[in-house]
């Protein structure tokens, strides 16, 4: 009889533990629902224009040091989607926003044609592009690498070749690749 009593007490304790565990689990799951994450509503809505903007690095010459320096510019993707090469070139030609920097592309320069040859972008420009001091290697390098460093930021462009009015020019005969600036 003692064995039966122990057995019955054991079953009663087991049933109480199972029922107690069930209610404890129910209680904890109700608490989780109460503390669930609520949807966040921003105080200011993000405008459609903000979704379309991207940052590009444009390279200009520092007036004090004479070295190429990047200037970050926020531009609308819609403006560069159809022809990014010409648009970025035009932005470079317009010049920097920062007063400590200066543009180097002659304002009269016109793009006659741009096209890709594998991963090399070919720029066919008007002869006005040659309006720099041919003897001054720093000015020539700044002019070339202002364009090269800006446009090689685009994934598909690894190098740039310049032509002047459809012809190769002795002063710009190389294929130019990105140059580190410091």
ChimeraX attribute file (.defattr): number of C-alpha atoms within 10 A of each C-alpha:
attribute: neighborCount
match mode: 1-to-1
recipient: residues
	/A:1	6
	/A:2	7
	/A:3	8
	/A:4	9
	/A:5	10
	/A:6	11
	/A:7	12
	/A:8	12
	/A:9	12
	/A:10	12
	/A:11	12
	/A:12	12
	/A:13	12
	/A:14	12
	/A:15	12
	/A:16	12
	/A:17	12
	/A:18	12
	/A:19	11
	/A:20	12
	/A:21	12
	/A:22	11
	/A:23	12
	/A:24	12
	/A:25	11
	/A:26	11
	/A:27	11
	/A:28	11
	/A:29	11
	/A:30	11
	/A:31	11
	/A:32	10
	/A:33	9
	/A:34	10
	/A:35	8
	/A:36	8
	/A:37	8
	/A:38	7
	/A:39	6
	/A:40	6
	/A:41	7
	/A:42	7
	/A:43	6
	/A:44	6
	/A:45	7
	/A:46	9
	/A:47	8
	/A:48	8
	/A:49	10
	/A:50	11
	/A:51	10
	/A:52	12
	/A:53	15
	/A:54	13
	/A:55	12
	/A:56	17
	/A:57	16
	/A:58	25
	/A:59	29
	/A:60	30
	/A:61	23
	/A:62	17
	/A:63	14
	/A:64	8
	/A:65	9
	/A:66	14
	/A:67	18
	/A:68	25
	/A:69	20
	/A:70	19
	/A:71	18
	/A:72	15
	/A:73	15
	/A:74	12
	/A:75	16
	/A:76	15
	/A:77	15
	/A:78	12
	/A:79	13
	/A:80	13
	/A:81	10
	/A:82	10
	/A:83	10
	/A:84	15
	/A:85	22
	/A:86	18
	/A:87	14
	/A:88	20
	/A:89	20
	/A:90	16
	/A:91	14
	/A:92	21
	/A:93	19
	/A:94	15
	/A:95	19
	/A:96	21
	/A:97	12
	/A:98	11
	/A:99	9
	/A:100	11
	/A:101	22
	/A:102	20
	/A:103	23
	/A:104	22
	/A:105	24
	/A:106	15
	/A:107	15
	/A:108	11
	/A:109	16
	/A:110	18
	/A:111	16
	/A:112	14
	/A:113	14
	/A:114	15
	/A:115	11
	/A:116	14
	/A:117	11
	/A:118	10
	/A:119	13
	/A:120	18
	/A:121	23
	/A:122	19
	/A:123	22
	/A:124	21
	/A:125	20
	/A:126	17
	/A:127	15
	/A:128	15
	/A:129	18
	/A:130	18
	/A:131	13
	/A:132	15
	/A:133	10
	/A:134	11
	/A:135	8
	/A:136	9
	/A:137	11
	/A:138	13
	/A:139	17
	/A:140	19
	/A:141	14
	/A:142	21
	/A:143	22
	/A:144	19
	/A:145	23
	/A:146	25
	/A:147	23
	/A:148	26
	/A:149	25
	/A:150	21
	/A:151	26
	/A:152	22
	/A:153	14
	/A:154	12
	/A:155	8
	/A:156	13
	/A:157	20
	/A:158	18
	/A:159	20
	/A:160	24
	/A:161	20
	/A:162	22
	/A:163	21
	/A:164	19
	/A:165	17
	/A:166	14
	/A:167	11
	/A:168	14
	/A:169	14
	/A:170	9
	/A:171	10
	/A:172	15
	/A:173	12
	/A:174	12
	/A:175	13
	/A:176	20
	/A:177	17
	/A:178	18
	/A:179	13
	/A:180	8
	/A:181	11
	/A:182	6
